[in-house]
Amino acid sequence: MGLISAGLGAIGGTLADQWKEFFYCDALDKNVLMVKGQKRVSGRSSNTKGNDNIISNGSVIAVADGQCMLIVEQGKIVEVCAEPGEFVYDTSTEPSIFYGKLGKGILDLFKTIGKRWTFGGDPGKDQRVYYFNLKEIMDNKFGTANPIPFRVVDSKLALDLDVSLRCSGVYSYKITNPLLFYTNVCANVPDRFTRDQIDSQLKTEFVSALQPAFGKLSDLELRPNQIIQHNTDLEAAMNEALSAKWGVLRGIEVVSVALGSVTLPEEDQELIKQAQRAAMLRDPNYAAATIAAAQADAMKDAANNQGGAMAGFMGMGMAMNAGSNAANLFAMGQQQPPVQPQQPAPAQPAPAAPAQGGWTCACGTMVNGNFCPNCGTKKPEQKPGWTCACGSVNQGNFCPNCGSKRPAAAPLYRCDKCGWQPEDPANPPAFCPECGDRFTDDDKVE
């Protein structure tokens, strides 16, 4: 009875799975990253007894904008499509008599029944459709619970300080490689995979990547209050810092970063101000102006001093001493040459061409004699040239002036009997004067 029951189950199940399916996905919510595809079955449909995880050959799968469809068979990815429109799954291992030739479909039908009978009437197969959300996943809030080291560099002021800053804001990311995301993050989920299942991990890794990203911004000599204005540079730095964990491992990338605030402790702010002030005072003019201002304040305080005339005169004396120091610094500033804008280097004249019959040495010197006056190299020997019909003397096989081909050299003759050679090897006599042998083509010298 078990074999008969398994056979009937195999026949019924195989016939029920012959209908072609239509898979679709409703609009994906912003919190859904992946969802299993739905098989459309209306009230008028006869495809109500088919297996949920069987996709018959020729089935249609609808793909919308911002989605990527992925077909998994027996746990292995077999098809991927991110192009909006209709996708026909015509390579399924589950045949259908409604797709392809009827004779082959009927033959495959009986083969499928035989296979299912060996599994007790079950298909022994699992096929699923998954949809991925390729849209930008926005409004991911972050904040630094612990301060992040930041190096403040200003080469103009010779400033190099390490400070600690805190920041907060939002970032967005998107799935750029659904295959990696499915394989390493959300493989074989029963229904859907939402962002709250991975947000905590991503947020922790994002905050930890801020330190190397801020290091890239520090190389640009940005001040902490300028970081907000360089979001594009921060996005590139974050993708570089997260490329191994996010791009290569999970197939996701940072799209945008918006910083809400970047704050420093008061002691670090005061440290930067003091360093900037000290750097400014290295300039004698700035230092003189500072002392002159202090002198004016000291004179005002001396004039308003209520401790008596003697105290007032002492204050004025101190002010006069400060004034003399300011005068010295102003004199030093006047002696310093003014900073001139950097001018472009003058254009170097082009090297003169060698005279007629001259040559260019390997060291670059133009030479008209037989030896280079710079390195002593001897003038290279010239290969025998030929004169073109246009009058140009050439070394190669074609004339660079008119393009004519070098004429073939006239054949040279030498007697093949005695070896006698005429004065003009190209124009021999009819007979050799030494042995009387007639000159023929055999006497040509190659």
Protein Blocks (a to p, Z undefined) as FASTA:
>chain_A
ZZmmmmmmmmmmmmmmmpccddddddddfkbmbdcddddddfkbcblmbcfkbccehiac
dddehiacdddeehiafbdcfbgcjdddfkbfbdcfkgcjfklmmmmmmmmmmmmmmnoo
paoiacddddddfbdcehiacddfbacddddddfklopacddddddddddddddfblklm
mmmmmgoiakbccfklmmmmmmmmmmmmmmmmmmmmmmnopafklmmmmmmlmmmmmmmm
mmmmmmmmnopacfbdcdfbdcddfklmmmmmmmmmmmmmmpmklmmmmmmmmmmmmmmm
mmmpcnbjklmmmmmmmmmmmmmmmmmmmmmmmmpccdddddddddddddddddehiacd
fkopacfblbdfklopacdddddddddfkopacfblbdfknopacdddddddddfknopa
cfblmlccfbdfklopacdfklpcZZ
